[in-house]
C-alpha cells in the first residue's frame, strides 16, 4: 500500500509539473494567440461600443473613447435614450447628467467627478480591454493560482491584485484566450464577465466580442456585445467640457 501511495503521489506531482505555468507564460501565450505582443504594444488609442441587454428597463449601451498616451477617456452611457457622460483627462474630470423630460431639448447638468471617481476612470483607461496588460507598470501583483477544470475546459487561474480592485482571470489552456474575468471592487460589488466569442479587429488584435455580464448588486444575467477599434484618431476636444 505504501508503494502504491508513493507512486500515486509521484504521478500527481508529474501532472502538476506538466501544467505548471508562470504568470508571464500565461499572459505571453494569450498575447500570441490574440494577434501578437507587438500589436498590443502599438495601441495608443481605442474606441469601444458595448450593449448590455437583459430585456429590462436598465439595459444600456456604452461608448468609450480613450487615449492611453494622454491618459484621457470619454465614456457615454445611453439609458432609455438619455446620455450620461463621464470624462477624464490630465487637466479635468467631470460628468454630465441630462435634465428635464425627454420630449424637450437636452440640457445637461455638469459637475466635477470626485477624486475616487477620477481614480477609477484613470484605471479604466488601461484596464478596459485588458487589465493584465503591462500589469507591473500599473502596480498590480499577479499570482498564478493553478490549473482548474471547468466542464471540458482546463483553465489557468490568475489573481491580479491592485489598489481597490482585484481580478480573477481564467485563460483556456488550449486556445490561451481569456474565457472569464471576475472584478472584485472595493465597494464589495463583484462583476463577472464570461466570453464565448472572439473577433479580430482591423489591426489584427483578437478580442472578446460576445459573452455575459453579471453584477452581484443587480443580480441579473446580461448579454454583453462588444466592438473595439484600435488606434482611431481622437481629437483632444473629445475630452473637454
C-alpha positions as a Markdown table, in Angstrom:
| # | Residue | x | y | z |
|---|---|---|---|---|
| 1 | Unk | 0.0 | 0.0 | 0.0 |
| 2 | Unk | 2.8 | 2.3 | 0.8 |
| 3 | Unk | 4.4 | 1.7 | -2.6 |
| 4 | Unk | 1.1 | 2.4 | -4.4 |
| 5 | Unk | 0.6 | 5.6 | -2.4 |
| 6 | Unk | 4.1 | 6.9 | -3.3 |
| 7 | Unk | 3.6 | 6.1 | -7.0 |
| 8 | Unk | 0.3 | 7.9 | -7.0 |
| 9 | Unk | 1.9 | 10.9 | -5.4 |
| 10 | Unk | 4.7 | 10.9 | -7.9 |
| 11 | Unk | 2.1 | 10.7 | -10.8 |
| 12 | Unk | 0.1 | 13.6 | -9.4 |
| 13 | Unk | 3.3 | 15.7 | -9.0 |
| 14 | Unk | 4.3 | 14.8 | -12.6 |
| 15 | Unk | 0.9 | 16.0 | -13.9 |
| 16 | Unk | 1.1 | 19.2 | -11.9 |
| 17 | Unk | 4.6 | 19.9 | -13.2 |
| 18 | Unk | 3.4 | 19.4 | -16.8 |
| 19 | Unk | 0.8 | 22.0 | -16.5 |
| 20 | Unk | 2.6 | 24.4 | -14.1 |
| 21 | Unk | 2.9 | 27.8 | -15.6 |
| 22 | Unk | 4.2 | 31.2 | -14.6 |
| 23 | Unk | 2.0 | 34.3 | -14.8 |
| 24 | Unk | 4.0 | 35.7 | -17.6 |
| 25 | Unk | 4.0 | 32.5 | -19.6 |
| 26 | Unk | 0.2 | 32.5 | -19.5 |
| 27 | Unk | 0.0 | 36.2 | -20.5 |
| 28 | Unk | 2.5 | 35.8 | -23.3 |
| 29 | Unk | 0.6 | 32.8 | -24.6 |
| 30 | Unk | -2.5 | 34.9 | -24.7 |
| 31 | Unk | -0.8 | 37.8 | -26.5 |
| 32 | Unk | 0.4 | 35.4 | -29.1 |
| 33 | Unk | -3.0 | 33.8 | -29.6 |
| 34 | Unk | -4.7 | 37.2 | -29.7 |
| 35 | Unk | -2.6 | 38.7 | -32.5 |
| 36 | Unk | 0.9 | 39.1 | -31.1 |
| 37 | Unk | 2.5 | 41.3 | -28.5 |
| 38 | Unk | 3.8 | 43.8 | -31.0 |
| 39 | Unk | 0.2 | 44.7 | -31.9 |
| 40 | Unk | -0.7 | 45.2 | -28.3 |
| 41 | Unk | 2.4 | 47.4 | -27.7 |
| 42 | Unk | 1.3 | 49.6 | -30.6 |
| 43 | Unk | -2.1 | 50.5 | -29.1 |
| 44 | Unk | -2.2 | 54.2 | -28.3 |
| 45 | Unk | -6.0 | 54.9 | -28.6 |
| 46 | Unk | -9.2 | 52.9 | -28.9 |
| 47 | Unk | -12.9 | 53.1 | -29.0 |
| 48 | Unk | -15.3 | 50.6 | -27.5 |
| 49 | Unk | -19.0 | 50.2 | -28.2 |
| 50 | Unk | -21.0 | 47.8 | -26.0 |
| 51 | Unk | -24.5 | 46.7 | -25.5 |
| 52 | Unk | -25.8 | 45.4 | -22.2 |
| 53 | Unk | -29.1 | 43.6 | -22.8 |
| 54 | Unk | -31.3 | 41.6 | -20.4 |
| 55 | Unk | -34.7 | 42.9 | -21.6 |
| 56 | Unk | -35.0 | 45.2 | -18.6 |
| 57 | Unk | -35.5 | 49.0 | -18.3 |
| 58 | Unk | -32.0 | 49.3 | -17.0 |
| 59 | Unk | -30.5 | 47.9 | -20.3 |
| 60 | Unk | -27.9 | 50.3 | -21.8 |
| 61 | Unk | -25.4 | 51.0 | -24.5 |
| 62 | Unk | -22.0 | 52.4 | -23.8 |
| 63 | Unk | -19.4 | 54.1 | -26.0 |
| 64 | Unk | -15.8 | 54.7 | -24.8 |
| 65 | Unk | -13.2 | 56.8 | -26.4 |
| 66 | Unk | -9.8 | 56.5 | -24.8 |
| 67 | Unk | -6.2 | 57.8 | -25.3 |
| 68 | Unk | -3.7 | 55.7 | -23.4 |
| 69 | Unk | -0.9 | 58.1 | -24.4 |
| 70 | Unk | -2.7 | 61.1 | -23.0 |
| 71 | Unk | -4.5 | 59.2 | -20.2 |
| 72 | Unk | -7.8 | 60.6 | -21.3 |
| 73 | Unk | -11.2 | 58.9 | -21.6 |
| 74 | Unk | -14.8 | 59.9 | -22.6 |
| 75 | Unk | -17.5 | 57.4 | -21.6 |
| 76 | Unk | -21.1 | 57.8 | -22.7 |
| 77 | Unk | -23.8 | 55.5 | -21.2 |
| 78 | Unk | -27.2 | 55.6 | -23.0 |
| 79 | Unk | -30.1 | 54.5 | -20.9 |
| 80 | Unk | -33.7 | 54.9 | -22.3 |
| 81 | Unk | -32.3 | 57.2 | -25.0 |
| 82 | Unk | -30.7 | 59.5 | -22.5 |
| 83 | Unk | -26.9 | 60.0 | -22.5 |
| 84 | Unk | -24.9 | 60.1 | -19.2 |
| 85 | Unk | -21.4 | 61.4 | -20.0 |
| 86 | Unk | -18.2 | 60.9 | -18.0 |
| 87 | Unk | -14.8 | 62.3 | -18.9 |
| 88 | Unk | -11.3 | 62.4 | -17.5 |
| 89 | Unk | -8.1 | 64.0 | -18.8 |
| 90 | Unk | -4.8 | 65.2 | -17.3 |
| 91 | Unk | -6.4 | 68.6 | -16.7 |
| 92 | Unk | -10.1 | 67.8 | -15.9 |
| 93 | Unk | -12.6 | 65.3 | -14.7 |
| 94 | Unk | -16.4 | 65.7 | -15.0 |
| 95 | Unk | -19.7 | 64.1 | -15.6 |
| 96 | Unk | -22.9 | 65.4 | -17.3 |
| 97 | Unk | -26.4 | 64.3 | -16.4 |
| 98 | Unk | -29.4 | 65.0 | -18.7 |
| 99 | Unk | -32.1 | 67.2 | -17.1 |
| 100 | Unk | -35.8 | 67.6 | -17.9 |
| 101 | Unk | -38.2 | 65.5 | -19.9 |
| 102 | Unk | -37.1 | 63.5 | -23.0 |
| 103 | Unk | -39.6 | 65.4 | -25.2 |
| 104 | Unk | -37.6 | 68.7 | -24.9 |
| 105 | Unk | -34.2 | 69.8 | -26.0 |
| 106 | Unk | -31.5 | 68.1 | -23.8 |
| 107 | Unk | -30.0 | 70.2 | -21.1 |
| 108 | Unk | -27.0 | 68.9 | -19.1 |
| 109 | Unk | -26.0 | 69.5 | -15.5 |
| 110 | Unk | -22.2 | 69.3 | -15.4 |
| 111 | Unk | -20.3 | 68.5 | -12.2 |
| 112 | Unk | -16.8 | 67.6 | -11.2 |
| 113 | Unk | -16.0 | 63.9 | -10.6 |
| 114 | Unk | -15.0 | 63.0 | -7.1 |
| 115 | Unk | -11.4 | 62.0 | -6.5 |
| 116 | Unk | -12.5 | 58.4 | -6.2 |
| 117 | Unk | -14.4 | 58.5 | -9.5 |
| 118 | Unk | -11.5 | 60.2 | -11.2 |
| 119 | Unk | -9.1 | 57.5 | -9.9 |
| 120 | Unk | -11.4 | 54.7 | -11.1 |
| 121 | Unk | -11.7 | 56.2 | -14.6 |
| 122 | Unk | -8.0 | 56.6 | -14.8 |
| 123 | Unk | -7.7 | 52.9 | -14.1 |
| 124 | Unk | -10.3 | 52.0 | -16.7 |
| 125 | Unk | -8.2 | 53.7 | -19.4 |
| 126 | Unk | -5.7 | 50.9 | -19.4 |
| 127 | Unk | -7.9 | 48.2 | -17.9 |
| 128 | Unk | -10.9 | 48.5 | -20.1 |
| 129 | Unk | -9.9 | 45.9 | -22.7 |
| 130 | Unk | -7.0 | 44.1 | -20.9 |
| 131 | Unk | -6.4 | 44.7 | -17.2 |
| 132 | Unk | -3.4 | 42.3 | -17.2 |
| 133 | Unk | -1.5 | 44.2 | -20.0 |
| 134 | Unk | 1.6 | 46.0 | -18.5 |
| 135 | Unk | 0.3 | 44.9 | -15.1 |
| 136 | Unk | 3.6 | 45.5 | -13.4 |
| 137 | Unk | 3.8 | 49.1 | -14.6 |
| 138 | Unk | 0.3 | 49.6 | -13.2 |
| 139 | Unk | 1.4 | 48.4 | -9.8 |
| 140 | Unk | -0.6 | 45.1 | -9.9 |
| 141 | Unk | 0.6 | 41.9 | -8.3 |
| 142 | Unk | -0.1 | 38.8 | -10.4 |
| 143 | Unk | -0.3 | 35.3 | -8.8 |
| 144 | Unk | -0.7 | 32.0 | -10.6 |
| 145 | Unk | -3.5 | 30.2 | -8.6 |
| 146 | Unk | -3.5 | 27.0 | -10.6 |
| 147 | Unk | -5.0 | 25.0 | -13.4 |
| 148 | Unk | -8.7 | 24.4 | -12.8 |
| 149 | Unk | -11.1 | 22.1 | -14.6 |
| 150 | Unk | -14.5 | 23.6 | -15.6 |
| 151 | Unk | -16.5 | 21.2 | -17.7 |
| 152 | Unk | -14.4 | 20.1 | -20.6 |
| 153 | Unk | -12.0 | 23.1 | -20.2 |
| 154 | Unk | -8.8 | 23.4 | -18.3 |
| 155 | Unk | -8.3 | 27.0 | -17.3 |
| 156 | Unk | -5.3 | 28.8 | -15.9 |
| 157 | Unk | -6.5 | 30.9 | -13.0 |
| 158 | Unk | -4.5 | 34.0 | -12.3 |
| 159 | Unk | -5.3 | 36.5 | -9.5 |
| 160 | Unk | -4.4 | 40.1 | -10.3 |
| 161 | Unk | -4.4 | 42.5 | -7.3 |
| 162 | Unk | -4.2 | 46.3 | -7.2 |
| 163 | Unk | -5.4 | 49.1 | -5.1 |
| 164 | Unk | -9.1 | 49.0 | -4.5 |
| 165 | Unk | -9.6 | 46.2 | -7.1 |
| 166 | Unk | -8.8 | 42.5 | -7.6 |
| 167 | Unk | -9.3 | 40.5 | -10.8 |
| 168 | Unk | -9.7 | 36.7 | -11.1 |
| 169 | Unk | -8.7 | 35.8 | -14.7 |
| 170 | Unk | -9.2 | 32.5 | -16.4 |
| 171 | Unk | -7.4 | 31.5 | -19.6 |
| 172 | Unk | -8.2 | 28.5 | -21.7 |
| 173 | Unk | -5.2 | 26.0 | -21.7 |
| 174 | Unk | -5.8 | 25.1 | -25.3 |
| 175 | Unk | -6.7 | 28.4 | -27.1 |
| 176 | Unk | -4.9 | 30.6 | -24.5 |
| 177 | Unk | -7.8 | 33.1 | -24.7 |
| 178 | Unk | -9.4 | 34.8 | -21.7 |
| 179 | Unk | -12.8 | 33.0 | -21.0 |
| 180 | Unk | -13.8 | 34.5 | -17.7 |
| 181 | Unk | -13.0 | 37.7 | -15.7 |
| 182 | Unk | -14.2 | 38.5 | -12.2 |
| 183 | Unk | -13.7 | 42.0 | -10.9 |
| 184 | Unk | -13.9 | 42.5 | -7.1 |
| 185 | Unk | -14.3 | 46.1 | -6.3 |
| 186 | Unk | -13.6 | 47.9 | -3.0 |
| 187 | Unk | -17.3 | 48.6 | -2.7 |
| 188 | Unk | -18.0 | 44.9 | -2.3 |
| 189 | Unk | -19.5 | 44.6 | -5.8 |
| 190 | Unk | -18.4 | 41.6 | -7.9 |
| 191 | Unk | -18.7 | 41.8 | -11.7 |
| 192 | Unk | -18.4 | 38.6 | -13.7 |
| 193 | Unk | -17.8 | 38.6 | -17.4 |
| 194 | Unk | -17.7 | 35.3 | -19.4 |
| 195 | Unk | -16.6 | 35.3 | -23.0 |
| 196 | Unk | -17.8 | 32.9 | -25.6 |
| 197 | Unk | -17.0 | 34.6 | -28.9 |
| 198 | Unk | -13.8 | 36.4 | -30.1 |
| 199 | Unk | -13.5 | 38.8 | -33.1 |
| 200 | Unk | -10.4 | 40.0 | -35.0 |
| 201 | Unk | -10.1 | 43.8 | -35.1 |
| 202 | Unk | -8.9 | 45.6 | -38.2 |
| 203 | Unk | -5.4 | 45.9 | -36.8 |
| 204 | Unk | -5.2 | 42.1 | -36.1 |
| 205 | Unk | -5.9 | 42.0 | -32.4 |
| 206 | Unk | -8.3 | 39.3 | -31.3 |
| 207 | Unk | -10.7 | 40.5 | -28.6 |
| 208 | Unk | -13.8 | 39.1 | -26.8 |
| 209 | Unk | -16.9 | 40.3 | -28.7 |
| 210 | Unk | -19.7 | 38.4 | -27.0 |
| 211 | Unk | -20.5 | 37.0 | -23.7 |
| 212 | Unk | -22.4 | 37.5 | -20.4 |
| 213 | Unk | -22.2 | 40.1 | -17.7 |
| 214 | Unk | -23.3 | 39.6 | -14.1 |
| 215 | Unk | -23.2 | 42.1 | -11.2 |
| 216 | Unk | -23.6 | 40.9 | -7.6 |
| 217 | Unk | -25.6 | 44.1 | -7.0 |
| 218 | Unk | -28.1 | 43.9 | -9.9 |
| 219 | Unk | -28.2 | 40.0 | -9.7 |
| 220 | Unk | -29.2 | 39.8 | -13.4 |
| 221 | Unk | -27.6 | 37.9 | -16.3 |
| 222 | Unk | -26.9 | 40.3 | -19.1 |
| 223 | Unk | -25.8 | 39.7 | -22.7 |
| 224 | Unk | -22.7 | 41.7 | -23.5 |
| 225 | Unk | -21.8 | 42.6 | -27.0 |
| 226 | Unk | -18.5 | 44.5 | -27.7 |
| 227 | Unk | -16.9 | 46.1 | -30.7 |
| 228 | Unk | -13.4 | 47.6 | -30.5 |
| 229 | Unk | -11.5 | 49.8 | -32.9 |
| 230 | Unk | -7.8 | 50.2 | -32.1 |
| 231 | Unk | -5.8 | 53.4 | -32.9 |
| 232 | Unk | -8.5 | 55.6 | -34.2 |
| 233 | Unk | -7.7 | 59.4 | -34.4 |
| 234 | Unk | -9.1 | 61.1 | -31.3 |
| 235 | Unk | -9.0 | 64.9 | -31.0 |
| 236 | Unk | -8.2 | 66.5 | -27.6 |
| 237 | Unk | -11.6 | 68.3 | -27.8 |
| 238 | Unk | -13.3 | 64.9 | -27.2 |
| 239 | Unk | -12.2 | 65.1 | -23.5 |
| 240 | Unk | -13.0 | 68.8 | -22.8 |
| 241 | Unk | -16.1 | 70.1 | -21.1 |
